């Protein structure tokens, strides 16, 4: 998999992603704050399934109701389209979870 240029990475962040992702040390990073441990559990369950389906595994750190997601393609020593595809899935799962709050 080909590593994306910095210009390509910025274009993906601006054009493809809705949440406040940042690029730090060749990784795409996002911090999500959830309302309950149940929401955290649901997100982790969904992301683990997604990781297995895509065969692309993020680094995830949980601290109470805060979930930090970090994506990079180690084989490419940086960001590839795989990372942005997974980032879009993270956003989809997160938005579905928080959409239940209004019910």
C-alpha positions, 0 to 999 in steps of 0.5 A: 500500500502506497503512503499518501503525500501530506497534501493527499492526507490533508485533502482526505481530512478536509473532504472525507471526514466530518469529525476533528481528526488530526495528523500527528507523527504519521498517524490519524488521531481522534478523541471521542467523548461518550456519555456512558460506559455503555456507549464506550462498550458499543463503540469498541464492539463495533470497531473491533468488528470493523477492524476484523472486516477490514483487516486493519487494526487501530490503536485504541486507548480508553480512559473512562468515557474518552476513547482515543483512536489512532490509525496508521499503516505500519507497512507504509510507515504512515497514512494510506487510503486504508487509514482513511477508509477506517476513519470513515467507518469510525465516524459512521459507528460513532454517529450511529451510537450518539444518534440513539441519545435523542430517542 
